[in-house]
Amino acid sequence: MKHPLHLFFAGAAALACASIHAAAADDRGWTRPEQPFRIYGDTWYVGTHGLSAILITSPQGHVLIDGTMPENARLVEQNIRSLGFRIGDVKAILNSHAHFDHAGAIAALAAASGAPVYASRYGAEELMAGGDYAEDPQNGEAPHFPKVAKVSVVADGGTVKVGDIVVTAHYTPGHTPGATTWTWRSCEKDRCLDVVYADSITAFTNGVYRYSDPAHPERVSGFRKTFDIVAALPCDVLITTHPDMSDFLDRAAAHRAGKQPDPMIDRQACKALAQSSVVKFEAKLKEERAAKP
Protein backbone atom coordinates (compact mmCIF):
# COMPACT_ATOMS: atom_id res chain seq x y z
CA MET A 1 0.00 0.00 0.00
CA LYS A 2 1.31 3.43 -0.96
CA HIS A 3 1.89 5.94 1.81
CA PRO A 4 -0.58 8.89 1.78
CA LEU A 5 2.31 11.33 1.38
CA HIS A 6 3.49 9.41 -1.66
CA LEU A 7 0.04 9.71 -3.18
CA PHE A 8 -0.08 13.41 -2.32
CA PHE A 9 3.22 14.18 -4.05
CA ALA A 10 2.34 11.99 -7.03
CA GLY A 11 -0.93 13.86 -7.42
CA ALA A 12 0.79 17.22 -7.06
CA ALA A 13 3.32 16.23 -9.73
CA ALA A 14 0.53 15.18 -12.08
CA LEU A 15 -1.26 18.50 -11.58
CA ALA A 16 1.97 20.42 -12.18
CA CYS A 17 2.62 18.46 -15.36
CA ALA A 18 -0.93 19.15 -16.58
CA SER A 19 -0.49 22.86 -15.87
CA ILE A 20 2.77 22.94 -17.81
CA HIS A 21 1.17 21.25 -20.80
CA ALA A 22 -1.85 23.57 -20.64
CA ALA A 23 0.42 26.63 -20.71
CA ALA A 24 2.42 25.19 -23.61
CA ALA A 25 -0.80 24.44 -25.48
CA ASP A 26 -1.93 28.06 -25.15
CA ASP A 27 1.47 29.33 -26.31
CA ARG A 28 1.35 27.12 -29.40
CA GLY A 29 -2.23 27.98 -30.30
CA TRP A 30 -3.43 24.46 -29.61
CA THR A 31 -6.64 25.73 -28.01
CA ARG A 32 -6.94 28.92 -30.09
CA PRO A 33 -9.97 28.88 -32.43
CA GLU A 34 -9.33 28.88 -36.16
CA GLN A 35 -12.00 29.76 -38.72
CA PRO A 36 -12.85 26.47 -40.48
CA PHE A 37 -12.36 26.44 -44.25
CA ARG A 38 -12.39 24.35 -47.39
CA ILE A 39 -8.96 22.95 -48.22
CA TYR A 40 -9.87 21.43 -51.58
CA GLY A 41 -12.98 19.74 -52.93
CA ASP A 42 -14.62 17.69 -50.20
CA THR A 43 -11.80 18.28 -47.69
CA TRP A 44 -12.17 20.83 -44.87
CA TYR A 45 -10.10 22.13 -41.96
CA VAL A 46 -12.01 21.98 -38.63
CA GLY A 47 -9.15 22.08 -36.11
CA THR A 48 -7.62 24.81 -33.98
CA HIS A 49 -4.88 27.25 -34.88
CA GLY A 50 -2.18 24.86 -33.73
CA LEU A 51 -3.72 21.40 -34.15
CA SER A 52 -5.25 19.89 -37.26
CA ALA A 53 -8.59 18.11 -37.52
CA ILE A 54 -9.80 17.26 -41.01
CA LEU A 55 -13.32 16.64 -42.29
CA ILE A 56 -13.95 14.81 -45.57
CA THR A 57 -17.57 15.07 -46.70
CA SER A 58 -19.99 13.17 -48.91
CA PRO A 59 -23.79 13.00 -49.27
CA GLN A 60 -23.68 9.57 -47.60
CA GLY A 61 -21.72 10.75 -44.57
CA HIS A 62 -18.40 12.22 -43.47
CA VAL A 63 -14.98 11.14 -42.20
CA LEU A 64 -13.23 13.03 -39.40
CA ILE A 65 -9.48 12.66 -38.90
CA ASP A 66 -8.22 13.54 -35.41
CA GLY A 67 -10.01 15.48 -32.70
CA THR A 68 -7.19 17.53 -31.10
CA MET A 69 -7.14 18.04 -27.29
CA PRO A 70 -9.90 16.90 -24.90
CA GLU A 71 -10.97 20.47 -24.15
CA ASN A 72 -11.35 21.20 -27.88
CA ALA A 73 -14.13 18.67 -28.56
CA ARG A 74 -16.90 21.27 -28.52
CA LEU A 75 -14.84 23.64 -30.68
CA VAL A 76 -14.30 20.97 -33.36
CA GLU A 77 -18.01 20.16 -33.28
CA GLN A 78 -18.89 23.86 -33.65
CA ASN A 79 -16.50 24.17 -36.60
CA ILE A 80 -18.24 21.28 -38.32
CA ARG A 81 -21.66 22.86 -37.76
CA SER A 82 -20.52 26.29 -38.93
CA LEU A 83 -19.62 24.79 -42.30
CA GLY A 84 -23.18 23.53 -42.65
CA PHE A 85 -22.55 19.90 -41.70
CA ARG A 86 -23.95 17.80 -38.85
CA ILE A 87 -21.82 15.98 -36.29
CA GLY A 88 -24.36 13.16 -36.54
CA ASP A 89 -23.41 12.67 -40.20
CA VAL A 90 -19.81 11.82 -39.27
CA LYS A 91 -19.69 8.07 -39.97
CA ALA A 92 -16.03 7.34 -39.22
CA ILE A 93 -13.33 8.89 -37.02
CA LEU A 94 -9.67 8.19 -37.79
CA ASN A 95 -6.56 8.90 -35.72
CA SER A 96 -3.02 9.80 -36.70
CA HIS A 97 -1.40 8.92 -33.37
CA ALA A 98 -2.62 8.47 -29.82
CA HIS A 99 -1.27 11.52 -28.01
CA PHE A 100 -3.54 13.88 -26.09
CA ASP A 101 -3.10 16.71 -28.60
CA HIS A 102 -4.49 14.65 -31.50
CA ALA A 103 -6.60 11.93 -29.90
CA GLY A 104 -7.75 13.65 -26.72
CA ALA A 105 -11.20 14.65 -28.00
CA ILE A 106 -11.91 11.48 -29.99
CA ALA A 107 -13.89 9.74 -27.22
CA ALA A 108 -16.19 12.77 -26.85
CA LEU A 109 -16.59 13.24 -30.61
CA ALA A 110 -17.33 9.54 -31.08
CA ALA A 111 -20.02 9.78 -28.40
CA ALA A 112 -21.53 12.91 -29.98
CA SER A 113 -21.59 11.45 -33.48
CA GLY A 114 -22.09 7.76 -32.81
CA ALA A 115 -19.30 7.12 -35.33
CA PRO A 116 -16.92 4.15 -35.06
CA VAL A 117 -13.24 4.91 -34.49
CA TYR A 118 -10.47 3.45 -36.68
CA ALA A 119 -6.71 3.27 -36.21
CA SER A 120 -3.68 1.10 -36.92
CA ARG A 121 -3.03 -2.09 -34.94
CA TYR A 122 -0.92 -0.44 -32.23
CA GLY A 123 -2.82 2.81 -32.57
CA ALA A 124 -6.00 1.03 -31.53
CA GLU A 125 -4.28 -0.32 -28.40
CA GLU A 126 -2.93 3.13 -27.56
CA LEU A 127 -6.36 4.78 -27.99
CA MET A 128 -8.07 2.22 -25.78
CA ALA A 129 -5.34 2.75 -23.17
CA GLY A 130 -5.88 6.51 -23.20
CA GLY A 131 -2.26 7.07 -24.20
CA ASP A 132 -0.82 5.05 -21.31
CA TYR A 133 1.34 2.83 -23.51
CA ALA A 134 4.72 1.52 -22.42
CA GLU A 135 6.29 1.49 -25.91
CA ASP A 136 5.39 5.11 -26.60
CA PRO A 137 8.66 7.12 -26.70
CA GLN A 138 6.93 9.86 -24.66
CA ASN A 139 5.15 7.57 -22.19
CA GLY A 140 4.99 9.14 -18.74
CA GLU A 141 5.55 12.62 -20.14
CA ALA A 142 2.65 13.09 -22.56
CA PRO A 143 -0.63 13.51 -20.60
CA HIS A 144 -3.18 10.72 -20.76
CA PHE A 145 -6.61 11.34 -22.26
CA PRO A 146 -10.11 9.81 -22.15
CA LYS A 147 -9.95 6.19 -23.29
CA VAL A 148 -11.77 5.20 -26.47
CA ALA A 149 -13.90 2.18 -25.59
CA LYS A 150 -13.77 0.44 -28.96
CA VAL A 151 -11.43 0.93 -31.91
CA SER A 152 -11.48 -0.98 -35.18
CA VAL A 153 -8.12 -1.88 -36.71
CA VAL A 154 -7.25 -0.82 -40.25
CA ALA A 155 -4.44 -2.82 -41.82
CA ASP A 156 -1.41 -1.17 -43.38
CA GLY A 157 -2.61 -0.27 -46.86
CA GLY A 158 -6.21 -0.89 -45.81
CA THR A 159 -9.04 1.56 -46.38
CA VAL A 160 -11.97 3.18 -44.60
CA LYS A 161 -14.93 3.91 -46.88
CA VAL A 162 -17.91 6.20 -46.35
CA GLY A 163 -20.01 6.82 -49.44
CA ASP A 164 -17.58 7.67 -52.22
CA ILE A 165 -14.83 8.61 -49.72
CA VAL A 166 -11.94 6.14 -49.64
CA VAL A 167 -9.18 6.87 -47.11
CA THR A 168 -6.05 4.68 -47.09
CA ALA A 169 -3.93 3.94 -44.02
CA HIS A 170 -0.13 3.98 -44.27
CA TYR A 171 1.63 2.76 -41.14
CA THR A 172 4.38 5.28 -40.33
CA PRO A 173 5.64 4.26 -36.87
CA GLY A 174 8.38 6.09 -35.00
CA HIS A 175 6.82 9.06 -33.25
CA THR A 176 4.56 6.44 -31.65
CA PRO A 177 4.28 2.70 -32.42
CA GLY A 178 0.84 3.16 -33.98
CA ALA A 179 1.48 6.35 -35.95
CA THR A 180 -0.46 6.41 -39.22
CA THR A 181 -0.50 8.65 -42.28
CA TRP A 182 -3.81 8.83 -44.18
CA THR A 183 -4.31 9.57 -47.89
CA TRP A 184 -7.29 10.12 -50.19
CA ARG A 185 -8.34 11.75 -53.48
CA SER A 186 -10.25 15.02 -53.38
CA CYS A 187 -11.93 16.45 -56.47
CA GLU A 188 -13.21 19.82 -57.69
CA LYS A 189 -15.15 19.54 -60.95
CA ASP A 190 -12.91 17.44 -63.21
CA ARG A 191 -9.69 17.91 -61.26
CA CYS A 192 -8.71 15.42 -58.58
CA LEU A 193 -5.72 15.76 -56.28
CA ASP A 194 -3.90 13.36 -53.95
CA VAL A 195 -4.22 14.61 -50.37
CA VAL A 196 -1.82 13.43 -47.66
CA TYR A 197 -2.49 13.84 -43.94
CA ALA A 198 1.05 13.16 -42.75
CA ASP A 199 1.46 12.04 -39.17
CA SER A 200 4.28 13.41 -37.03
CA ILE A 201 7.62 11.91 -38.05
CA THR A 202 9.73 13.57 -35.39
CA ALA A 203 11.76 11.72 -32.74
CA PHE A 204 10.71 13.07 -29.35
CA THR A 205 11.24 11.02 -26.18
CA ASN A 206 10.63 11.12 -22.44
CA GLY A 207 14.37 11.25 -21.78
CA VAL A 208 14.55 7.53 -21.00
CA TYR A 209 13.42 5.93 -24.25
CA ARG A 210 16.29 5.58 -26.73
CA TYR A 211 15.72 5.06 -30.45
CA SER A 212 19.34 3.88 -30.68
CA ASP A 213 18.93 1.18 -28.01
CA PRO A 214 20.93 -1.79 -29.42
CA ALA A 215 18.36 -4.16 -27.95
CA HIS A 216 15.72 -2.69 -30.27
CA PRO A 217 17.26 -2.14 -33.72
CA GLU A 218 13.78 -2.14 -35.23
CA ARG A 219 13.23 1.35 -33.81
CA VAL A 220 15.80 2.84 -36.16
CA SER A 221 15.04 0.66 -39.18
CA GLY A 222 11.31 1.23 -38.72
CA PHE A 223 11.66 5.00 -38.57
CA ARG A 224 13.89 5.03 -41.64
CA LYS A 225 11.26 3.00 -43.49
CA THR A 226 8.67 5.58 -42.41
CA PHE A 227 10.68 8.37 -44.04
CA ASP A 228 10.84 6.39 -47.28
CA ILE A 229 7.09 5.75 -47.20
CA VAL A 230 6.20 9.42 -46.72
CA ALA A 231 8.66 10.56 -49.40
CA ALA A 232 7.18 8.16 -51.97
CA LEU A 233 3.49 8.99 -51.45
CA PRO A 234 1.53 10.58 -54.32
CA CYS A 235 1.28 14.02 -52.79
CA ASP A 236 -0.41 17.05 -54.33
CA VAL A 237 -1.68 18.58 -51.08
CA LEU A 238 0.20 18.04 -47.81
CA ILE A 239 -1.53 18.53 -44.47
CA THR A 240 0.36 17.91 -41.23
CA THR A 241 -0.97 17.10 -37.76
CA HIS A 242 0.60 20.33 -36.49
CA PRO A 243 -0.08 22.98 -39.17
CA ASP A 244 3.15 24.84 -38.42
CA MET A 245 5.18 21.75 -39.40
CA SER A 246 4.40 22.58 -43.04
CA ASP A 247 3.28 26.25 -42.86
CA PHE A 248 -0.12 24.85 -43.73
CA LEU A 249 -2.32 27.71 -42.52
CA ASP A 250 -0.18 30.30 -44.32
CA ARG A 251 -0.31 28.25 -47.52
CA ALA A 252 -4.07 27.83 -47.15
CA ALA A 253 -4.57 31.59 -46.71
CA ALA A 254 -2.50 32.31 -49.81
CA HIS A 255 -4.49 29.68 -51.72
CA ARG A 256 -7.79 31.32 -50.74
CA ALA A 257 -6.39 34.69 -51.80
CA GLY A 258 -5.76 33.28 -55.27
CA LYS A 259 -1.98 33.48 -55.18
CA GLN A 260 -0.23 31.87 -58.15
CA PRO A 261 1.37 29.44 -58.44
CA ASP A 262 -1.00 27.86 -55.95
CA PRO A 263 0.97 27.37 -52.70
CA MET A 264 -1.45 24.65 -51.57
CA ILE A 265 -0.32 22.35 -54.37
CA ASP A 266 3.27 21.14 -54.06
CA ARG A 267 4.09 17.69 -55.39
CA GLN A 268 7.49 17.76 -53.65
CA ALA A 269 6.10 18.63 -50.21
CA CYS A 270 6.00 15.08 -48.82
CA LYS A 271 9.51 14.39 -50.05
CA ALA A 272 10.77 17.64 -48.50
CA LEU A 273 9.06 16.81 -45.16
CA ALA A 274 10.69 13.37 -45.12
CA GLN A 275 14.12 14.72 -46.01
CA SER A 276 14.08 17.35 -43.27
CA SER A 277 12.90 14.73 -40.77
CA VAL A 278 15.76 12.40 -41.72
CA VAL A 279 18.27 15.13 -40.84
CA LYS A 280 16.63 15.68 -37.44
CA PHE A 281 16.45 11.94 -36.75
CA GLU A 282 20.12 11.36 -37.54
CA ALA A 283 20.99 14.26 -35.22
CA LYS A 284 18.85 12.64 -32.50
CA LEU A 285 20.68 9.32 -32.92
CA LYS A 286 24.04 11.06 -32.76
CA GLU A 287 22.99 12.85 -29.56
CA GLU A 288 21.81 9.59 -27.96
CA ARG A 289 24.99 7.71 -28.85
CA ALA A 290 27.18 10.49 -27.47
CA ALA A 291 25.30 10.46 -24.15
CA LYS A 292 25.78 7.85 -21.44
CA PRO A 293 22.94 5.28 -21.33
C-alpha positions as a printed NumPy array, in Angstrom:
array([[  0.   ,   0.   ,   0.   ],
       [  1.306,   3.434,  -0.958],
       [  1.893,   5.936,   1.814],
       [ -0.576,   8.895,   1.777],
       [  2.313,  11.332,   1.382],
       [  3.493,   9.406,  -1.665],
       [  0.041,   9.711,  -3.185],
       [ -0.084,  13.407,  -2.318],
       [  3.22 ,  14.179,  -4.053],
       [  2.342,  11.989,  -7.033],
       [ -0.929,  13.859,  -7.422],
       [  0.794,  17.223,  -7.057],
       [  3.324,  16.234,  -9.73 ],
       [  0.533,  15.183, -12.077],
       [ -1.256,  18.504, -11.585],
       [  1.966,  20.42 , -12.177],
       [  2.616,  18.456, -15.355],
       [ -0.929,  19.146, -16.576],
       [ -0.488,  22.859, -15.868],
       [  2.775,  22.945, -17.813],
       [  1.171,  21.249, -20.801],
       [ -1.848,  23.575, -20.638],
       [  0.419,  26.627, -20.705],
       [  2.418,  25.194, -23.609],
       [ -0.799,  24.443, -25.481],
       [ -1.927,  28.057, -25.153],
       [  1.474,  29.325, -26.31 ],
       [  1.347,  27.117, -29.405],
       [ -2.227,  27.982, -30.301],
       [ -3.434,  24.455, -29.613],
       [ -6.644,  25.729, -28.009],
       [ -6.941,  28.916, -30.086],
       [ -9.975,  28.885, -32.428],
       [ -9.332,  28.876, -36.165],
       [-12.002,  29.758, -38.719],
       [-12.852,  26.474, -40.483],
       [-12.356,  26.443, -44.247],
       [-12.39 ,  24.355, -47.393],
       [ -8.956,  22.951, -48.219],
       [ -9.874,  21.435, -51.579],
       [-12.975,  19.741, -52.93 ],
       [-14.62 ,  17.686, -50.2  ],
       [-11.798,  18.278, -47.69 ],
       [-12.174,  20.827, -44.866],
       [-10.103,  22.128, -41.96 ],
       [-12.008,  21.985, -38.634],
       [ -9.149,  22.078, -36.114],
       [ -7.622,  24.808, -33.983],
       [ -4.875,  27.252, -34.879],
       [ -2.176,  24.862, -33.729],
       [ -3.722,  21.401, -34.15 ],
       [ -5.249,  19.887, -37.26 ],
       [ -8.586,  18.111, -37.524],
       [ -9.799,  17.259, -41.006],
       [-13.324,  16.637, -42.289],
       [-13.946,  14.81 , -45.566],
       [-17.569,  15.067, -46.7  ],
       [-19.989,  13.172, -48.908],
       [-23.792,  12.996, -49.272],
       [-23.678,   9.569, -47.598],
       [-21.717,  10.752, -44.569],
       [-18.397,  12.216, -43.468],
       [-14.979,  11.144, -42.204],
       [-13.227,  13.027, -39.4  ],
       [ -9.481,  12.656, -38.901],
       [ -8.217,  13.538, -35.408],
       [-10.006,  15.479, -32.699],
       [ -7.186,  17.531, -31.1  ],
       [ -7.144,  18.04 , -27.292],
       [ -9.904,  16.903, -24.901],
       [-10.968,  20.47 , -24.15 ],
       [-11.353,  21.204, -27.883],
       [-14.132,  18.666, -28.563],
       [-16.898,  21.267, -28.518],
       [-14.844,  23.64 , -30.683],
       [-14.302,  20.974, -33.36 ],
       [-18.014,  20.159, -33.278],
       [-18.891,  23.856, -33.647],
       [-16.5  ,  24.171, -36.596],
       [-18.243,  21.276, -38.325],
       [-21.663,  22.859, -37.757],
       [-20.519,  26.294, -38.925],
       [-19.619,  24.794, -42.298],
       [-23.185,  23.535, -42.652],
       [-22.546,  19.903, -41.702],
       [-23.948,  17.802, -38.855],
       [-21.822,  15.982, -36.288],
       [-24.364,  13.156, -36.542],
       [-23.41 ,  12.675, -40.197],
       [-19.81 ,  11.816, -39.271],
       [-19.691,   8.073, -39.97 ],
       [-16.028,   7.337, -39.225],
       [-13.331,   8.888, -37.016],
       [ -9.672,   8.187, -37.787],
       [ -6.563,   8.905, -35.719],
       [ -3.017,   9.798, -36.7  ],
       [ -1.404,   8.921, -33.372],
       [ -2.622,   8.472, -29.816],
       [ -1.268,  11.523, -28.012],
       [ -3.542,  13.881, -26.091],
       [ -3.096,  16.711, -28.604],
       [ -4.494,  14.654, -31.498],
       [ -6.595,  11.928, -29.895],
       [ -7.75 ,  13.648, -26.718],
       [-11.2  ,  14.654, -27.998],
       [-11.908,  11.483, -29.985],
       [-13.89 ,   9.735, -27.219],
       [-16.19 ,  12.766, -26.851],
       [-16.594,  13.235, -30.614],
       [-17.335,   9.542, -31.077],
       [-20.025,   9.782, -28.399],
       [-21.529,  12.915, -29.977],
       [-21.593,  11.453, -33.485],
       [-22.093,   7.76 , -32.811],
       [-19.298,   7.123, -35.329],
       [-16.925,   4.152, -35.058],
       [-13.237,   4.914, -34.492],
       [-10.469,   3.453, -36.68 ],
       [ -6.708,   3.267, -36.212],
       [ -3.675,   1.105, -36.924],
       [ -3.032,  -2.085, -34.942],
       [ -0.917,  -0.444, -32.233],
       [ -2.815,   2.811, -32.572],
       [ -5.999,   1.026, -31.527],
       [ -4.279,  -0.322, -28.396],
       [ -2.934,   3.13 , -27.563],
       [ -6.355,   4.776, -27.992],
       [ -8.073,   2.22 , -25.783],
       [ -5.335,   2.753, -23.167],
       [ -5.88 ,   6.513, -23.201],
       [ -2.255,   7.072, -24.198],
       [ -0.823,   5.046, -21.307],
       [  1.341,   2.832, -23.515],
       [  4.724,   1.518, -22.419],
       [  6.287,   1.487, -25.909],
       [  5.395,   5.115, -26.599],
       [  8.656,   7.119, -26.703],
       [  6.933,   9.856, -24.661],
       [  5.151,   7.566, -22.194],
       [  4.991,   9.143, -18.744],
       [  5.553,  12.623, -20.142],
       [  2.647,  13.09 , -22.562],
       [ -0.626,  13.514, -20.605],
       [ -3.178,  10.716, -20.76 ],
       [ -6.608,  11.34 , -22.264],
       [-10.113,   9.805, -22.154],
       [ -9.951,   6.191, -23.292],
       [-11.774,   5.201, -26.465],
       [-13.903,   2.178, -25.585],
       [-13.773,   0.44 , -28.958],
       [-11.434,   0.933, -31.907],
       [-11.477,  -0.978, -35.182],
       [ -8.118,  -1.884, -36.709],
       [ -7.255,  -0.816, -40.255],
       [ -4.44 ,  -2.821, -41.819],
       [ -1.412,  -1.168, -43.378],
       [ -2.611,  -0.268, -46.861],
       [ -6.211,  -0.894, -45.805],
       [ -9.04 ,   1.558, -46.382],
       [-11.967,   3.176, -44.605],
       [-14.933,   3.906, -46.884],
       [-17.91 ,   6.202, -46.348],
       [-20.015,   6.819, -49.436],
       [-17.584,   7.665, -52.223],
       [-14.832,   8.611, -49.721],
       [-11.944,   6.141, -49.636],
       [ -9.182,   6.87 , -47.108],
       [ -6.053,   4.681, -47.094],
       [ -3.928,   3.938, -44.024],
       [ -0.128,   3.978, -44.269],
       [  1.634,   2.756, -41.144],
       [  4.379,   5.281, -40.333],
       [  5.641,   4.256, -36.871],
       [  8.377,   6.087, -34.996],
       [  6.824,   9.063, -33.248],
       [  4.557,   6.435, -31.649],
       [  4.279,   2.704, -32.415],
       [  0.838,   3.163, -33.977],
       [  1.48 ,   6.348, -35.953],
       [ -0.462,   6.413, -39.224],
       [ -0.495,   8.649, -42.284],
       [ -3.808,   8.83 , -44.183],
       [ -4.312,   9.571, -47.889],
       [ -7.294,  10.122, -50.192],
       [ -8.339,  11.752, -53.476],
       [-10.247,  15.022, -53.382],
       [-11.931,  16.455, -56.473],
       [-13.209,  19.816, -57.687],
       [-15.148,  19.538, -60.948],
       [-12.912,  17.438, -63.213],
       [ -9.685,  17.915, -61.255],
       [ -8.71 ,  15.421, -58.579],
       [ -5.718,  15.757, -56.278],
       [ -3.901,  13.357, -53.952],
       [ -4.216,  14.612, -50.371],
       [ -1.823,  13.431, -47.657],
       [ -2.486,  13.838, -43.942],
       [  1.049,  13.156, -42.752],
       [  1.462,  12.042, -39.175],
       [  4.276,  13.41 , -37.032],
       [  7.622,  11.914, -38.046],
       [  9.731,  13.573, -35.386],
       [ 11.759,  11.723, -32.744],
       [ 10.71 ,  13.066, -29.346],
       [ 11.238,  11.023, -26.176],
       [ 10.626,  11.125, -22.44 ],
       [ 14.371,  11.247, -21.78 ],
       [ 14.55 ,   7.527, -20.997],
       [ 13.422,   5.931, -24.253],
       [ 16.288,   5.577, -26.732],
       [ 15.723,   5.064, -30.449],
       [ 19.345,   3.884, -30.675],
       [ 18.927,   1.179, -28.011],
       [ 20.929,  -1.791, -29.422],
       [ 18.357,  -4.156, -27.947],
       [ 15.72 ,  -2.689, -30.267],
       [ 17.264,  -2.136, -33.721],
       [ 13.776,  -2.144, -35.23 ],
       [ 13.231,   1.352, -33.805],
       [ 15.802,   2.837, -36.165],
       [ 15.037,   0.657, -39.177],
       [ 11.306,   1.232, -38.721],
       [ 11.662,   5.003, -38.568],
       [ 13.886,   5.029, -41.641],
       [ 11.265,   3.001, -43.488],
       [  8.674,   5.576, -42.409],
       [ 10.683,   8.374, -44.037],
       [ 10.844,   6.387, -47.281],
       [  7.087,   5.751, -47.199],
       [  6.196,   9.419, -46.719],
       [  8.657,  10.558, -49.396],
       [  7.184,   8.155, -51.969],
       [  3.49 ,   8.99 , -51.453],
       [  1.527,  10.578, -54.321],
       [  1.281,  14.022, -52.788],
       [ -0.414,  17.053, -54.33 ],
       [ -1.681,  18.585, -51.078],
       [  0.203,  18.039, -47.812],
       [ -1.534,  18.525, -44.468],
       [  0.358,  17.909, -41.23 ],
       [ -0.969,  17.103, -37.762],
       [  0.601,  20.327, -36.491],
       [ -0.085,  22.978, -39.166],
       [  3.148,  24.835, -38.423],
       [  5.179,  21.746, -39.404],
       [  4.397,  22.576, -43.036],
       [  3.284,  26.248, -42.863],
       [ -0.123,  24.847, -43.733],
       [ -2.321,  27.715, -42.523],
       [ -0.178,  30.297, -44.32 ],
       [ -0.307,  28.25 , -47.52 ],
       [ -4.071,  27.828, -47.153],
       [ -4.573,  31.588, -46.712],
       [ -2.502,  32.311, -49.813],
       [ -4.493,  29.678, -51.721],
       [ -7.791,  31.323, -50.74 ],
       [ -6.395,  34.693, -51.801],
       [ -5.76 ,  33.276, -55.271],
       [ -1.975,  33.479, -55.177],
       [ -0.232,  31.866, -58.145],
       [  1.373,  29.442, -58.437],
       [ -1.005,  27.856, -55.949],
       [  0.974,  27.374, -52.697],
       [ -1.445,  24.651, -51.574],
       [ -0.32 ,  22.347, -54.368],
       [  3.267,  21.136, -54.061],
       [  4.089,  17.688, -55.393],
       [  7.489,  17.762, -53.653],
       [  6.104,  18.634, -50.208],
       [  5.996,  15.085, -48.815],
       [  9.512,  14.39 , -50.053],
       [ 10.769,  17.638, -48.496],
       [  9.059,  16.809, -45.164],
       [ 10.687,  13.374, -45.116],
       [ 14.12 ,  14.716, -46.009],
       [ 14.076,  17.352, -43.272],
       [ 12.896,  14.731, -40.774],
       [ 15.763,  12.398, -41.723],
       [ 18.269,  15.126, -40.844],
       [ 16.63 ,  15.677, -37.438],
       [ 16.453,  11.937, -36.746],
       [ 20.123,  11.359, -37.54 ],
       [ 20.988,  14.26 , -35.223],
       [ 18.854,  12.645, -32.496],
       [ 20.683,   9.318, -32.92 ],
       [ 24.042,  11.064, -32.758],
       [ 22.992,  12.853, -29.563],
       [ 21.814,   9.588, -27.963],
       [ 24.986,   7.711, -28.85 ],
       [ 27.175,  10.487, -27.468],
       [ 25.303,  10.459, -24.149],
       [ 25.779,   7.85 , -21.44 ],
       [ 22.94 ,   5.278, -21.334]])
